[in-house]
Amino acid sequence: MMLRLLLLILCLNAPLAFAADAPPTADPAKVCIVLVGDSTVAPNGGWGPGFEPLLTKEAKCINWARPGRSSISFVSEGWWTKALADKPNYVLIQFGHNDMPGKGPTRETDPKTTFPAAMAKYVDDARAAGAKPILITSLTRRLFSGGKIKSNLTEYADAVIKLAAEKKVPLIDLHARSIAALDEIGPKASEELNHVAKPKPGVPADPKDAKPDRTHLSPKGADLFGRIVADDLIKVIPELAPFVRAK
């Protein structure tokens, strides 16, 4: 009887002993940074994958950017609600590519009216949720004319710059920075930054995948522009400097 009682006591106390020895499960990250945008920010073609490894282990980065989304469809499809549910400390916001004419009524916005209104909502919502918004102008497409970039996103970039000034929001002018970087290396070298679609097993190749993709990024392109975003981030938000790895 005594032996059975002793075994029962040991069994009841065993979970407590294991729990005491278990490693802590708390997230070591001190700040949470959320990325919001379209495919030029998202994994597999955006600068997000080049940005995330530049953060220290004390910073958690969650990339909520989704291909094909515009400033309005990202909200209407519920992605913005999900991004805020992660309770970020900082939100990096970039749209414009899918806001352009020709994308359909559920995505298009006007750079002078509906686009700045949509971007202002991100700023207001982020602040209301206790997060600090950072606006980012659109990464340029690699469209060259006479050896220099001729961007078709200027109106959308200008709208973001104006909004940032009006609402006193930190701004990363990736549009201008990417144009300057591409003008420096030129059309030939920029080809290394083009995204190449990976064939899917058992799926016939899409002819459009054979054309140069001058919008999305190769891993080298993600690294280049991810570094630019990281460098500019600590310029506009100096308190994040301890969370970004040096070059």
C-alpha positions in Angstrom: 0.0 0.0 0.0 2.8 2.4 0.9 4.6 1.7 -2.4 1.4 2.5 -4.4 0.9 5.7 -2.5 4.5 6.8 -3.1 4.2 6.1 -6.9 0.9 8.1 -7.0 2.6 11.1 -5.3 5.5 10.9 -7.8 3.2 10.8 -10.8 1.2 13.7 -9.6 4.3 15.9 -9.1 6.1 14.8 -12.3 4.3 17.4 -14.6 5.4 20.2 -12.2 9.0 19.0 -12.2 9.0 18.9 -16.0 7.4 22.3 -16.2 10.0 23.8 -14.0 12.8 22.5 -16.1 11.1 23.4 -19.5 12.8 26.3 -21.4 10.8 29.6 -21.5 8.5 29.9 -24.5 8.2 33.7 -24.4 9.0 35.5 -27.7 12.5 37.1 -27.3 11.6 39.8 -29.8 11.4 43.3 -28.4 9.7 44.9 -31.4 7.3 43.6 -34.0 7.6 45.0 -37.6 4.8 44.3 -40.1 5.2 44.7 -43.8 2.1 45.6 -45.8 1.9 45.9 -49.6 1.8 44.1 -52.9 4.0 41.6 -54.7 6.9 44.0 -54.8 7.1 43.6 -51.0 5.9 40.0 -50.6 7.9 36.8 -50.5 8.9 35.3 -53.9 9.4 38.5 -55.9 9.4 41.4 -53.5 12.1 43.2 -51.3 10.6 41.8 -48.1 12.8 38.6 -48.1 15.9 40.8 -48.5 14.8 43.0 -45.6 13.9 40.5 -43.0 17.4 38.8 -42.6 18.8 42.3 -41.8 16.9 42.5 -38.5 18.4 41.1 -35.3 16.8 38.3 -33.3 15.3 40.9 -31.1 13.0 42.2 -33.9 10.2 40.1 -35.3 9.2 40.8 -38.9 5.9 39.6 -40.3 5.4 40.0 -44.0 1.6 40.4 -44.7 2.2 41.8 -48.3 0.2 39.9 -50.9 0.6 39.7 -54.7 -2.0 41.5 -56.8 -3.4 43.7 -54.0 -3.9 47.4 -54.1 -4.4 50.0 -51.4 -8.1 49.3 -51.4 -8.3 45.5 -52.1 -5.8 44.7 -49.3 -8.4 46.3 -46.9 -11.5 44.9 -48.5 -10.2 41.3 -48.5 -9.4 41.5 -44.8 -5.6 41.4 -45.0 -5.2 44.7 -43.2 -7.3 43.5 -40.3 -5.1 40.4 -40.0 -1.9 42.5 -40.1 -3.1 44.7 -37.2 -4.1 41.7 -35.2 -0.4 40.9 -34.9 -0.1 44.0 -32.7 2.9 45.5 -34.5 5.0 48.3 -33.1 5.8 49.5 -36.6 4.0 49.0 -39.9 5.8 49.6 -43.3 3.2 50.4 -45.9 3.8 50.4 -49.7 1.2 50.3 -52.5 0.8 51.7 -56.0 1.5 49.0 -58.5 -2.0 47.5 -58.5 -3.7 50.9 -58.0 -2.8 51.9 -61.5 -5.5 52.1 -64.3 -6.3 48.8 -66.0 -6.4 46.8 -62.8 -10.2 46.7 -62.5 -12.6 48.6 -60.3 -11.9 46.6 -57.2 -8.3 47.6 -57.2 -7.7 50.8 -59.2 -7.4 54.2 -57.4 -6.8 57.7 -58.6 -3.4 59.1 -57.5 -5.0 62.5 -56.7 -8.1 61.4 -54.8 -8.9 57.8 -53.8 -5.3 56.6 -53.5 -4.2 59.2 -50.9 -7.5 58.7 -49.1 -6.8 54.9 -48.9 -3.3 55.4 -47.7 -4.4 57.9 -45.1 -6.6 55.1 -43.7 -3.6 52.9 -43.1 -1.9 55.7 -41.2 -5.0 56.5 -39.1 -5.7 52.8 -38.4 -2.1 52.0 -37.4 -1.9 54.9 -35.0 -5.3 54.0 -33.5 -3.9 50.4 -32.9 -0.8 51.8 -31.2 1.6 51.2 -34.0 3.9 53.6 -35.8 3.3 53.8 -39.6 6.1 54.3 -42.1 5.0 55.1 -45.6 7.1 53.8 -48.5 6.8 54.9 -52.1 6.6 52.2 -54.8 9.6 50.3 -56.0 10.1 51.4 -59.6 9.7 49.0 -62.5 12.9 48.5 -64.4 11.7 50.3 -67.5 14.6 52.0 -69.2 14.6 54.7 -72.0 17.9 56.1 -73.2 19.8 54.2 -70.5 17.7 55.7 -67.7 14.6 54.6 -65.8 11.3 56.0 -67.1 8.9 55.2 -64.2 5.2 54.9 -64.7 4.6 55.1 -60.9 5.6 58.7 -60.3 2.1 60.0 -59.6 1.5 57.4 -57.0 4.9 58.0 -55.4 4.3 61.8 -55.3 0.9 61.2 -53.6 2.6 59.2 -50.8 5.3 61.9 -50.4 2.6 64.6 -50.0 0.5 62.5 -47.6 3.6 61.8 -45.4 4.2 65.5 -45.1 0.6 66.3 -44.4 0.2 63.6 -41.7 3.8 63.9 -40.4 4.6 60.2 -41.1 8.1 58.9 -41.5 8.8 58.3 -45.2 11.1 56.0 -47.2 11.2 57.2 -50.8 12.0 53.8 -52.3 10.7 55.0 -55.7 13.5 57.6 -55.9 16.1 55.4 -54.3 15.4 52.5 -56.6 15.5 54.8 -59.7 18.9 56.2 -58.6 20.3 52.7 -58.0 19.1 51.4 -61.3 20.3 54.5 -63.2 23.7 53.9 -61.7 24.1 50.2 -62.7 22.3 50.6 -66.1 20.0 48.3 -68.1 22.4 45.4 -68.6 23.3 44.9 -65.0 19.7 45.5 -63.9 18.7 42.3 -65.7 20.2 40.3 -62.8 17.5 41.8 -60.6 14.6 40.4 -62.8 12.4 37.8 -61.2 12.4 34.4 -62.9 9.3 32.3 -62.3 10.0 28.7 -61.1 8.2 26.0 -63.1 5.7 24.0 -61.2 5.9 20.2 -61.5 3.3 18.9 -63.9 2.1 22.3 -65.0 2.7 23.5 -68.6 5.0 26.5 -68.8 3.3 29.8 -69.2 4.7 31.7 -72.2 4.5 35.0 -70.3 7.1 33.6 -67.8 9.7 33.6 -70.6 9.4 37.4 -70.9 11.7 39.5 -68.6 9.9 40.3 -65.4 11.0 43.9 -64.7 8.6 44.4 -61.9 9.4 41.6 -59.5 12.8 40.8 -58.0 15.3 38.0 -58.1 17.0 37.1 -54.7 19.8 39.5 -55.7 17.2 42.3 -56.3 15.5 41.5 -53.0 18.8 41.8 -51.2 19.6 45.1 -52.9 16.4 46.9 -52.2 15.8 45.2 -48.8 19.1 46.7 -47.8 18.0 50.2 -49.0 14.8 49.9 -47.0 16.7 48.8 -43.9 19.2 51.6 -44.2 16.6 54.3 -44.7 14.4 52.9 -42.0 17.0 53.6 -39.3 17.4 57.1 -40.7 13.7 57.9 -40.3 13.2 55.8 -37.2 16.6 56.1 -35.3 15.4 54.1 -32.3 15.3 51.0 -34.6 19.0 51.2 -35.3 19.9 48.5 -32.6 17.5 46.1 -34.4 19.1 46.4 -37.8 22.3 44.5 -38.7 25.2 46.7 -40.0 26.5 46.2 -43.5 
